Amino acid sequence: MNSQSHQQLHVTFLPYPTPGHMNPMIDTARLFAKHGASVTIITTPANALTFQKAIDNDFSCGCHIRTQVVQFPAARVGLPDGVESIKDGTSIDMLVKISHGISMLKDQIVLLFQNLQPDCIVTDMMLPWTVESAAKLGIPRIFFYSSSYFSNCVSHSIRKNRPHESLASDNQKFIIPGLPQIIEMTPPQLAEHLRSKTPMTAQLDAMFESESASYGALYNSFHELESEYKQLHESMLGIKTWSIGPVSAWVNKDDEQNVNREHKEDLPEEAEWLKWLNSKQNESVLYVSFGSLTRLSDAQLVELAIGLEHSGHSFIWVVRKKDGDENVDIFLKDFEQRMKECNKGYIIRNWAPQLLILDHHAVGGILTHCGWNSILESLNVGLPMITWPMFSEQFYNEKLLVDVLKIGVPVGAKENKFWASTGKDSVVGREEIAKAVVQLMGKEESRELKRRARKLGDASKKTIEEGGSSYNNLMQLLNELKSLKMSRAHEKAN
């Protein structure tokens, strides 16, 4: 047994605590373990709770996988106990404290790396300091990028060439240099830290610099989706990359019920929304969801509701709890009542079993904030999308969906802005919303979009089967890491 454990590859995963980064990375760690690696995931107690059930389940099935917890310094940064994820921040002040708490974990984690002596560190892109840790241990550091190749190529091009800086006005478009297609944007669609110096600028500079110093990169993407941008990424950064997505579909493939992901038992009203969907015709319902970090302004909620109603198409809409004003609450309750009476819309509060809804025969499209995980989940079931990016790289992902893959209809979002930023919100009007819904859900208008989305959906299922490109990429990476481990052992012995 002992010689076996010496040969077994030991990989340590370090996720960044926010769902969009954490979920795909945990799925990736589980895939490594299911394919024979010994895996340790380092995280804080509250974050561990969100996925521990799946890890225990894998462990009981014979996988070498465990969670190693480091204490989050909540009291020291002035946060209540259990607030350890970016998604828990309800104000700028809180977000700053959470980020500060995350950065204070570094020393504990460096010690852990030394104790664990892994053969490889897979780390979130947002933790650039792990480059030094891996170098000290003499092992490869692989960064996990939680979005598309396309968005990272665009980020690097814009940072290097700064094409937005030569424009006379914010309404003018610029072309992103060095891409295989012509992609145009306006300055307000870029993240704030690119347009002016913000506290994030230095942090992101460090992140982008650490990429080229890494052994390689892991992407939750697949060959048929963006192979040209994988090639471009490799030539831009000069490092290897492996596409091993869609990881959530892969890791849950044999687990038809998706039990680990979907907490079915926490759904008191499951029957209610399911009954409603079951009463609808095939592909007649639009699913509307903005992910875990977006909070819409009151004015925007109203425009969205009326836009959906005016489109004349059925919809199922996930509305998050927010500290909005009472008038909007009253408006939404009235709206919900009206939709129930005409049987056109269904509202789910806070959390929805997204995978189950997307996979339902009645759902024909999704209105999305262009977060990468939601995009992959929609693609996996072959659904076209209405694109409504909010902040960060979501505006780049919109360009990939609309201009490159041609499976998206833009709603016309003009400004890249995190919900907690100050200043006036730009609102997308009801007319634009209704028009985009009709374009996506109308039979004639969207035939080609749907055909392309279905084709990508088929490809995303094939790529994770034995012999598919994502499957082969993962096997190749695991073999490469094993060879590196053996040659290091050999060098030590001599």
C-alpha positions as CSV (number, residue, x, y, z in Angstrom):
1,M,0.0,0.0,0.0
2,N,2.8,2.3,0.9
3,S,4.6,2.2,-2.5
4,Q,1.2,2.9,-4.0
5,S,0.7,6.1,-1.9
6,H,4.2,7.2,-3.0
7,Q,3.2,6.9,-6.6
8,Q,-0.2,8.4,-6.2
9,L,-0.4,12.0,-7.4
10,H,-1.3,14.4,-4.6
11,V,-2.9,17.7,-5.7
12,T,-3.9,20.6,-3.5
13,F,-6.8,22.9,-4.6
14,L,-7.2,26.4,-3.3
15,P,-10.5,28.0,-4.4
16,Y,-11.5,31.7,-4.1
17,P,-14.6,32.0,-1.8
18,T,-17.4,33.1,-4.1
19,P,-19.8,30.7,-5.8
20,G,-18.9,31.5,-9.4
21,H,-15.2,30.6,-8.7
22,M,-15.7,28.0,-6.0
23,N,-18.3,25.7,-7.6
24,P,-16.4,24.8,-10.8
25,M,-13.2,24.4,-8.9
26,I,-14.7,22.0,-6.4
27,D,-16.2,20.1,-9.3
28,T,-12.7,20.0,-10.9
29,A,-11.1,18.8,-7.6
30,R,-13.7,16.0,-7.5
31,L,-12.9,15.0,-11.1
32,F,-9.2,14.7,-10.3
33,A,-10.1,12.5,-7.3
34,K,-12.5,10.4,-9.4
35,H,-9.6,9.8,-11.8
36,G,-7.2,8.5,-9.2
37,A,-5.5,11.6,-7.7
38,S,-5.3,12.2,-4.0
39,V,-6.9,15.6,-3.4
40,T,-6.9,18.1,-0.6
41,I,-9.2,21.2,-0.8
42,I,-8.2,24.2,1.4
43,T,-11.0,26.5,2.5
44,T,-12.7,28.1,5.5
45,P,-15.4,26.5,7.6
46,A,-18.5,28.3,6.2
47,N,-17.4,27.7,2.6
48,A,-16.6,24.0,3.4
49,L,-20.2,23.6,4.5
50,T,-21.5,24.4,1.0
51,F,-19.9,21.4,-0.6
52,Q,-18.9,19.0,2.1
53,K,-21.8,16.6,1.5
54,A,-20.5,15.9,-2.1
55,I,-16.9,15.4,-0.8
56,D,-18.1,12.9,1.9
57,N,-20.1,11.1,-0.7
58,D,-17.0,10.8,-3.0
59,F,-14.9,9.7,-0.1
60,S,-17.3,6.9,0.8
61,C,-17.2,5.8,-2.8
62,G,-13.4,5.3,-2.5
63,C,-12.0,8.6,-3.7
64,H,-9.0,10.0,-2.0
65,I,-10.4,13.5,-1.3
66,R,-10.7,15.6,1.8
67,T,-11.2,19.2,2.9
68,Q,-8.6,21.0,5.0
69,V,-10.1,23.9,6.9
70,V,-8.4,27.1,7.8
71,Q,-10.1,29.5,10.3
72,F,-11.4,32.8,8.8
73,P,-10.4,35.8,10.9
74,A,-14.0,37.2,11.1
75,A,-13.6,39.0,14.4
76,R,-10.2,40.5,13.5
77,V,-11.7,42.2,10.4
78,G,-14.9,43.1,12.1
79,L,-17.3,40.6,10.5
80,P,-20.0,38.4,12.1
81,D,-19.2,34.7,12.4
82,G,-19.8,32.7,9.2
83,V,-19.5,35.6,6.8
84,E,-16.6,34.2,4.7
85,S,-17.7,34.5,1.0
86,I,-17.9,37.4,-1.4
87,K,-21.6,36.6,-1.9
88,D,-22.3,37.5,1.8
89,G,-21.2,41.1,1.3
90,T,-24.2,43.4,1.3
91,S,-22.2,46.7,1.2
92,I,-18.9,48.0,-0.1
93,D,-17.6,48.1,3.5
94,M,-18.4,44.5,4.0
95,L,-16.9,43.4,0.7
96,V,-13.7,45.2,1.7
97,K,-13.6,43.4,5.0
98,I,-14.3,40.0,3.5
99,S,-11.5,40.5,0.9
100,H,-9.2,41.6,3.7
101,G,-10.0,38.5,5.7
102,I,-9.3,36.3,2.6
103,S,-5.9,38.0,2.2
104,M,-5.1,37.3,5.9
105,L,-5.3,33.6,5.3
106,K,-2.1,33.5,3.3
107,D,0.3,32.6,6.1
108,Q,-1.9,29.8,7.4
109,I,-2.2,28.4,3.8
110,V,1.6,28.7,3.1
111,L,2.3,26.6,6.2
112,L,-0.3,24.1,5.1
113,F,1.4,23.8,1.7
114,Q,4.6,23.0,3.4
115,N,3.0,20.3,5.6
116,L,1.0,18.7,2.8
117,Q,4.0,18.7,0.4
118,P,1.6,18.3,-2.7
119,D,2.9,17.4,-6.2
120,C,0.9,20.3,-7.7
121,I,-1.1,23.3,-6.5
122,V,-4.2,24.2,-8.5
123,T,-5.2,27.7,-7.4
124,D,-7.8,30.2,-8.3
125,M,-6.5,32.9,-10.6
126,M,-7.4,35.5,-7.9
127,L,-4.6,34.2,-5.6
128,P,-1.4,35.2,-7.4
129,W,0.9,34.8,-4.3
130,T,0.7,31.0,-4.8
131,V,3.3,31.4,-7.6
132,E,6.0,31.9,-4.9
133,S,4.6,29.0,-2.8
134,A,4.8,26.6,-5.6
135,A,8.3,27.8,-6.7
136,K,9.6,27.3,-3.1
137,L,8.2,23.8,-3.1
138,G,9.6,23.1,-6.5
139,I,6.2,22.0,-7.9
140,P,3.9,23.2,-10.7
141,R,1.3,25.9,-10.0
142,I,-1.7,25.6,-12.3
143,F,-4.2,28.5,-12.2
144,F,-7.9,27.8,-12.6
145,Y,-9.6,30.5,-14.6
146,S,-13.3,30.6,-13.8
147,S,-14.4,32.1,-17.1
148,S,-13.9,31.8,-20.8
149,Y,-10.6,31.7,-22.8
150,F,-12.2,34.5,-24.9
151,S,-12.6,36.8,-21.9
152,N,-9.1,36.3,-20.8
153,C,-7.7,36.9,-24.3
154,V,-9.7,40.1,-24.4
155,S,-8.5,41.2,-20.9
156,H,-4.9,40.7,-21.9
157,S,-5.4,42.6,-25.2
158,I,-7.1,45.5,-23.6
159,R,-4.6,45.8,-20.8
160,K,-1.7,45.7,-23.2
161,N,-3.1,47.9,-26.0
162,R,-5.5,50.2,-24.1
163,P,-7.6,50.8,-27.3
164,H,-10.3,52.7,-25.3
165,E,-8.0,55.5,-24.3
166,S,-7.7,57.2,-27.7
167,L,-11.5,57.8,-28.0
168,A,-13.1,61.2,-27.9
169,S,-16.3,60.1,-26.2
170,D,-17.7,57.2,-24.3
171,N,-20.3,56.5,-27.0
172,Q,-17.6,55.7,-29.6
173,K,-16.7,52.1,-30.3
174,F,-13.2,50.6,-30.3
175,I,-12.0,47.3,-31.9
176,I,-10.2,44.9,-29.6
177,P,-6.7,44.3,-31.2
178,G,-5.3,40.9,-32.0
179,L,-8.4,38.8,-32.1
180,P,-9.5,36.4,-35.0
181,Q,-12.9,38.2,-35.2
182,I,-13.7,41.9,-35.2
183,I,-15.1,42.6,-31.8
184,E,-16.3,46.1,-30.9
185,M,-17.0,47.6,-27.5
186,T,-17.5,51.0,-25.9
187,P,-15.5,52.2,-22.9
188,P,-18.3,52.0,-20.3
189,Q,-18.6,48.3,-21.0
190,L,-15.1,47.8,-19.6
191,A,-14.6,47.1,-15.9
192,E,-14.0,50.2,-13.7
193,H,-10.4,49.1,-12.9
194,L,-9.5,49.4,-16.6
195,R,-10.9,52.8,-17.0
196,S,-9.4,54.4,-13.9
197,K,-7.1,53.4,-11.0
198,T,-9.2,51.6,-8.3
199,P,-8.3,49.5,-5.3
200,M,-8.8,46.5,-7.6
201,T,-6.3,47.6,-10.2
202,A,-3.1,46.5,-8.4
203,Q,-4.7,43.3,-7.3
204,L,-5.7,42.4,-10.9
205,D,-2.3,43.5,-12.2
206,A,-0.7,41.0,-9.9
207,M,-3.2,38.3,-11.0
208,F,-2.4,38.8,-14.7
209,E,1.3,38.9,-14.1
210,S,1.2,35.7,-12.2
211,E,-0.4,33.8,-15.1
212,S,2.7,33.8,-17.3
213,A,4.8,32.6,-14.3
214,S,2.5,29.5,-13.9
215,Y,3.1,26.0,-15.2
216,G,-0.2,26.1,-17.0
217,A,-3.9,26.9,-16.8
218,L,-7.1,24.9,-16.4
219,Y,-10.3,26.1,-18.1
220,N,-13.9,25.1,-17.6
221,S,-14.4,25.1,-21.3
222,F,-14.2,22.7,-24.2
223,H,-12.7,22.4,-27.7
224,E,-15.8,22.9,-29.8
225,L,-16.7,26.0,-27.9
226,E,-13.6,28.2,-28.2
227,S,-10.6,26.3,-29.6
228,E,-9.3,29.3,-31.5
229,Y,-9.2,31.3,-28.3
230,K,-7.4,28.5,-26.5
231,Q,-4.7,28.7,-29.2
232,L,-4.6,32.5,-28.9
233,H,-4.4,32.3,-25.1
234,E,-1.4,29.9,-25.4
235,S,0.5,32.2,-27.8
236,M,-0.4,35.3,-25.7
237,L,0.7,33.9,-22.4
238,G,3.3,31.3,-23.4
239,I,2.0,28.6,-21.1
240,K,0.0,25.4,-21.6
241,T,-3.7,25.2,-21.0
242,W,-6.1,22.4,-20.6
243,S,-9.9,22.6,-21.4
244,I,-11.7,20.1,-19.2
245,G,-15.2,21.5,-19.1
246,P,-18.1,21.5,-18.6
247,V,-17.0,20.2,-15.2
248,S,-20.3,20.3,-13.4
249,A,-22.0,18.2,-16.1
250,W,-19.1,15.8,-16.0
251,V,-18.8,15.3,-12.3
252,N,-22.6,14.9,-12.0
253,K,-22.9,12.7,-15.1
254,D,-23.4,9.4,-13.3
255,D,-25.5,11.0,-10.6
256,E,-28.6,11.5,-12.6
257,Q,-30.5,13.0,-9.7
258,N,-27.9,15.8,-9.3
259,V,-28.7,15.3,-5.6
260,N,-25.4,16.9,-4.4
261,R,-26.0,20.0,-6.4
262,E,-29.7,20.6,-6.1
263,H,-30.7,20.1,-2.4
264,K,-34.1,18.8,-3.5
265,E,-35.2,18.2,0.0
266,D,-34.8,22.0,0.8
267,L,-37.6,22.8,-1.8
268,P,-40.9,23.0,0.0
269,E,-42.7,24.4,-3.1
270,E,-40.9,22.2,-5.7
271,A,-44.2,20.7,-6.9
272,E,-45.6,24.2,-7.4
273,W,-43.1,25.5,-10.0
274,L,-42.9,22.0,-11.6
275,K,-46.7,21.8,-12.0
276,W,-46.6,25.2,-13.6
277,L,-43.8,24.2,-16.0
278,N,-45.5,20.9,-16.8
279,S,-48.6,22.8,-18.0
280,K,-46.6,24.6,-20.6
281,Q,-45.8,23.7,-24.2
282,N,-42.3,22.6,-25.3
283,E,-39.8,25.4,-25.5
284,S,-42.4,28.1,-24.7
285,V,-40.9,29.4,-21.4
286,L,-38.0,31.8,-20.8
287,Y,-36.0,31.3,-17.7
288,V,-34.7,34.5,-16.1
289,S,-31.9,34.5,-13.6
290,F,-29.0,36.8,-12.7
291,G,-26.6,34.6,-10.7
292,S,-25.5,34.9,-7.1
293,L,-23.9,38.3,-7.0
294,T,-26.2,40.6,-9.1
295,R,-28.6,42.9,-7.3
296,L,-31.0,44.8,-9.6
297,S,-32.0,48.4,-8.7
298,D,-35.7,49.0,-7.9
299,A,-36.2,50.9,-11.2
300,Q,-34.6,48.1,-13.1
301,L,-36.8,45.4,-11.4
302,V,-39.9,47.3,-12.5
303,E,-38.7,47.7,-16.1
304,L,-37.8,44.0,-16.3
305,A,-41.2,42.9,-15.0
306,I,-43.1,45.1,-17.4
307,G,-40.8,44.1,-20.3
308,L,-41.4,40.4,-19.6
309,E,-45.1,41.0,-19.5
310,H,-45.2,43.1,-22.7
311,S,-43.2,40.4,-24.6
312,G,-46.3,38.1,-24.4
313,H,-44.1,35.1,-23.8
314,S,-44.2,32.9,-20.7
315,F,-41.4,33.2,-18.2
316,I,-40.1,31.8,-14.9
317,W,-38.1,34.4,-13.0
318,V,-35.8,34.0,-10.0
319,V,-36.0,37.2,-7.8
320,R,-33.3,37.6,-5.2
321,K,-34.0,39.0,-1.8
322,K,-32.7,42.5,-1.6
323,D,-32.9,45.5,0.7
324,G,-35.2,47.3,-1.7
325,D,-37.9,49.8,-0.9
326,E,-41.5,48.8,0.1
327,N,-43.0,50.2,-3.1
328,V,-41.1,47.7,-5.2
329,D,-42.2,44.9,-2.9
330,I,-45.8,45.9,-3.3
331,F,-45.3,46.3,-7.1
332,L,-43.8,42.8,-7.3
333,K,-46.5,41.2,-5.3
334,D,-49.2,42.8,-7.5
335,F,-47.2,41.7,-10.6
336,E,-46.9,38.2,-9.3
337,Q,-50.7,38.0,-8.7
338,R,-51.4,39.4,-12.2
339,M,-49.1,36.8,-13.8
340,K,-50.7,34.0,-11.8
341,E,-54.1,35.1,-13.0
342,C,-53.2,35.1,-16.7
343,N,-50.8,32.1,-16.2
344,K,-48.0,33.8,-18.1
345,G,-45.3,34.1,-15.5
346,Y,-44.0,32.3,-12.4
347,I,-41.7,34.0,-9.8
348,I,-39.3,31.9,-7.6
349,R,-37.9,33.8,-4.6
350,N,-34.1,33.6,-3.9
351,W,-32.9,30.2,-4.8
352,A,-34.0,28.0,-7.7
353,P,-33.0,24.5,-8.8
354,Q,-31.4,25.9,-12.0
355,L,-30.3,22.7,-13.5
356,L,-33.7,21.1,-13.1
357,I,-35.4,24.1,-14.6
358,L,-33.0,24.5,-17.6
359,D,-33.5,20.8,-18.4
360,H,-37.3,21.0,-18.4
361,H,-38.9,20.5,-21.9
362,A,-41.0,23.6,-21.5
363,V,-37.9,25.9,-21.2
364,G,-36.8,27.3,-24.6
365,G,-34.2,30.0,-23.6
366,I,-32.6,31.8,-20.7
367,L,-32.1,35.5,-19.9
368,T,-28.7,35.5,-18.3
369,H,-26.1,37.9,-16.7
370,C,-23.4,36.1,-18.7
371,G,-21.7,34.5,-15.8
372,W,-19.6,31.6,-17.2
373,N,-21.2,28.9,-15.1
374,S,-24.7,29.8,-16.1
375,I,-23.6,30.0,-19.8
376,L,-22.2,26.5,-19.6
377,E,-25.3,25.1,-17.8
378,S,-27.5,26.6,-20.6
379,L,-25.2,25.3,-23.3
380,N,-25.2,21.9,-21.8
381,V,-28.9,21.6,-22.5
382,G,-28.6,23.4,-25.9
383,L,-30.4,26.6,-24.9
384,P,-29.9,30.0,-26.7
385,M,-29.6,33.1,-24.5
386,I,-30.6,36.7,-24.0
387,T,-27.5,38.4,-22.8
388,W,-27.6,41.0,-20.0
389,P,-24.1,41.4,-18.6
390,M,-23.7,43.4,-15.4
391,F,-20.1,43.6,-14.4
392,S,-16.5,42.2,-14.6
393,E,-15.8,40.0,-17.7
394,Q,-19.5,39.4,-18.3
395,F,-19.5,42.0,-21.1
396,Y,-16.7,40.0,-22.8
397,N,-18.7,36.8,-22.5
398,E,-21.7,38.5,-24.1
399,K,-19.5,39.2,-27.2
400,L,-18.5,35.6,-27.3
401,L,-22.2,34.5,-27.3
402,V,-23.5,37.2,-29.6
403,D,-20.6,37.8,-32.1
404,V,-18.5,34.7,-32.1
405,L,-20.9,31.7,-31.3
406,K,-24.0,33.6,-32.5
407,I,-26.3,32.0,-29.9
408,G,-27.2,35.1,-28.0
409,V,-29.5,38.1,-28.4
410,P,-28.2,41.2,-26.5
411,V,-30.6,43.2,-24.4
412,G,-28.4,46.3,-24.8
413,A,-26.6,46.7,-21.5
414,K,-24.3,49.7,-21.7
415,E,-22.5,49.9,-18.5
416,N,-20.1,47.6,-16.6
417,K,-20.9,48.2,-12.9
418,F,-20.9,46.1,-9.8
419,W,-24.1,46.5,-7.8
420,A,-22.3,48.0,-4.8
421,S,-20.6,50.8,-6.8
422,T,-21.8,54.3,-6.2
423,G,-23.3,56.6,-8.8
424,K,-26.4,56.5,-11.0
425,D,-27.5,53.2,-12.4
426,S,-28.2,53.0,-16.1
427,V,-31.5,51.2,-16.7
428,V,-32.3,48.9,-19.6
429,G,-35.8,49.9,-20.7
430,R,-38.9,47.7,-21.0
431,E,-39.1,48.1,-24.8
432,E,-35.5,46.7,-25.3
433,I,-36.3,43.8,-22.9
434,A,-39.6,42.9,-24.6
435,K,-37.9,43.1,-28.1
436,A,-35.1,40.7,-27.0
437,V,-37.5,38.2,-25.6
438,V,-39.6,38.2,-28.8
439,Q,-36.4,37.8,-30.8
440,L,-35.2,34.8,-28.8
441,M,-38.6,33.1,-28.1
442,G,-40.3,33.7,-31.4
443,K,-40.2,30.6,-33.6
444,E,-39.2,32.2,-36.9
445,E,-36.7,34.7,-35.5
446,S,-34.6,32.3,-33.5
447,R,-34.4,29.1,-35.6
448,E,-30.7,29.5,-36.4
449,L,-29.8,30.5,-32.9
450,K,-31.5,27.4,-31.5
451,R,-29.9,25.1,-34.1
452,R,-26.4,26.4,-33.2
453,A,-27.1,26.2,-29.4
454,R,-28.3,22.6,-29.8
455,K,-25.2,21.7,-31.8
456,L,-23.0,23.1,-29.0
457,G,-25.1,21.3,-26.4
458,D,-24.4,18.0,-28.2
459,A,-20.7,18.7,-28.3
460,S,-20.6,19.6,-24.6
461,K,-22.1,16.2,-23.8
462,K,-19.7,14.3,-26.1
463,T,-16.5,16.1,-24.9
464,I,-16.7,14.6,-21.4
465,E,-17.3,11.0,-22.5
466,E,-14.3,8.7,-22.7
467,G,-12.4,9.7,-25.9
468,G,-13.9,13.2,-26.0
469,S,-11.6,16.2,-26.0
470,S,-12.1,17.3,-22.4
471,Y,-11.8,13.8,-21.2
472,N,-8.5,13.3,-23.1
473,N,-7.2,16.6,-21.8
474,L,-7.7,15.7,-18.2
475,M,-6.1,12.3,-18.6
476,Q,-3.1,13.9,-20.4
477,L,-2.7,16.5,-17.6
478,L,-2.8,13.8,-14.9
479,N,-0.2,11.7,-16.7
480,E,2.0,14.7,-17.2
481,L,1.8,15.6,-13.5
482,K,2.7,12.0,-12.6
483,S,5.7,12.1,-14.9
484,L,6.9,15.3,-13.3
485,K,6.4,13.8,-9.9
486,M,8.5,10.8,-10.9
487,S,11.3,12.8,-12.4
488,R,11.5,15.0,-9.2
489,A,11.7,11.9,-7.1
490,H,14.4,10.6,-9.4
491,E,16.4,13.8,-9.1
492,K,16.2,13.7,-5.3
493,A,17.3,10.1,-5.2
494,N,20.4,11.0,-7.3
